[in-house]
């Protein structure tokens, strides 16, 4: 599901920027938004100058709240399955604009902010391609995404310093978004619930 989410955002953001810039010589599909860790396994900063923006997951936490209840689903063979509530995750996603030309990097960063300003919520009703990269969805439903919600996440100077120190680099024009991700139910539950066939209201 994490891969599904970030691949979707990569493609949608790239299509938006290509359309926005109208400059095929410098902004063409497949050469605008990269999805990878900006730090190599050896610890070096790993940015590809052939791209304008790199997306990287820098944090993840589960959102726990009261009122989440299991769901009961009737199968074709009349069995009743008890399904756990869907997972609700908050992802912290870093968007780095790393073109060597500073003015270009700032324009690219503005494109990212503009994209999420106009598209803060993603679901299959508005974006039919949300789960297009999921293969064998019937047997692997945990890869499917129900909804994505984006909010700009403001970092203090101290938090920015800590983030870039962790990445082993000096600050590069960038922005962090906090993304709430709702997944679909995993329908492979093995917990079966007996169907109620008779209610005895007689007093004993």
SVG drawing of the C-alpha trace seen along z (x, -y; Angstrom):
<svg xmlns="http://www.w3.org/2000/svg" viewBox="-41 -32 70 54">
<polyline fill="none" stroke="black" stroke-width="0.4" points="0.0,0.0 2.9,-2.4 4.3,-1.6 0.8,-2.1 0.5,-5.5 3.8,-6.9 3.8,-5.7 0.4,-7.2 1.5,-10.6 4.7,-10.5 2.7,-10.0 0.0,-12.6 2.5,-15.2 4.6,-14.7 1.6,-15.0 0.5,-18.2 3.9,-19.9 4.4,-18.9 1.0,-20.4 1.7,-23.4 5.1,-24.2 4.4,-23.6 8.1,-23.2 8.9,-19.8 12.6,-20.6 12.9,-20.7 9.7,-19.1 8.8,-15.8 7.1,-12.7 9.5,-10.3 12.0,-13.1 10.4,-15.3 9.5,-13.5 11.7,-10.7 10.7,-8.3 13.6,-7.0 15.6,-7.5 17.8,-10.6 20.4,-8.7 22.3,-5.8 23.0,-2.7 26.5,-4.0 25.2,-7.2 25.9,-9.6 23.3,-12.0 21.8,-10.4 20.0,-12.9 19.6,-12.5 20.1,-15.7 17.9,-14.4 14.9,-14.9 13.5,-18.1 11.9,-16.7 12.6,-13.7 10.0,-12.1 11.0,-10.3 9.1,-8.8 10.7,-10.3 8.3,-9.1 5.3,-7.0 2.9,-6.6 -0.4,-4.8 -3.3,-7.0 -5.1,-5.5 -8.5,-6.8 -11.6,-5.7 -14.6,-4.3 -12.9,-2.1 -15.0,1.1 -14.7,4.3 -16.8,4.9 -18.9,8.0 -19.1,9.2 -21.3,12.0 -19.5,14.2 -21.1,16.0 -21.3,19.3 -23.3,17.4 -20.4,17.4 -20.0,14.2 -16.5,13.0 -15.2,10.5 -12.8,8.0 -10.5,5.8 -10.9,2.0 -8.9,0.5 -5.4,-0.8 -5.1,-4.5 -1.6,-5.8 0.0,-9.2 2.9,-9.4 5.5,-12.2 6.6,-12.8 9.6,-14.9 9.5,-16.7 13.0,-17.9 13.5,-20.4 17.1,-19.9 17.8,-21.5 21.3,-23.2 19.6,-26.4 18.2,-27.9 15.4,-29.8 14.3,-26.6 14.3,-24.7 12.0,-27.4 9.6,-27.2 9.5,-23.4 8.8,-23.7 6.0,-26.1 4.6,-23.5 4.5,-20.9 2.6,-23.3 0.2,-24.4 -0.5,-20.7 -1.6,-19.9 -3.4,-23.2 -5.7,-22.2 -5.7,-18.5 -5.7,-17.9 -7.9,-14.7 -7.5,-11.7 -10.0,-8.9 -11.1,-6.6 -14.1,-8.7 -12.0,-11.7 -8.9,-9.8 -9.7,-6.4 -6.0,-5.6 -5.5,-5.6 -5.0,-1.8 -4.0,-1.3 -0.6,0.2 -2.1,2.9 -1.9,6.3 -4.1,9.2 -6.2,6.9 -8.7,9.6 -6.1,11.7 -4.0,8.9 -6.6,6.3 -4.2,4.8 -2.5,3.0 -5.6,1.0 -6.0,-2.6 -9.4,-4.0 -8.4,-7.7 -5.4,-10.0 -5.6,-13.3 -2.6,-15.8 -1.8,-18.7 1.3,-20.9 3.5,-20.0 5.5,-23.0 8.9,-22.3 10.6,-24.6 14.2,-25.6 15.4,-23.0 13.3,-20.3 14.6,-21.1 18.1,-21.0 17.5,-17.6 15.9,-16.2 18.8,-17.3 21.4,-16.1 19.7,-12.7 19.8,-12.7 23.5,-13.7 23.1,-16.9 22.8,-20.6 19.4,-22.1 17.9,-21.8 14.7,-23.6 12.0,-21.2 8.6,-20.8 7.1,-18.1 3.5,-17.0 1.6,-14.9 -0.5,-12.4 -3.4,-10.5 -3.9,-7.2 -7.0,-5.1 -6.7,-1.5 -9.4,0.9 -10.3,3.9 -8.3,7.1 -11.0,9.6 -9.0,12.7 -10.1,12.9 -10.2,16.4 -12.4,15.5 -15.9,16.8 -19.0,15.7 -22.0,17.9 -25.2,16.7 -28.0,16.0 -30.9,18.2 -33.2,18.2 -33.9,15.9 -35.4,17.3 -37.2,14.7 -38.8,17.1 -38.2,16.4 -36.3,19.1"/>
</svg>
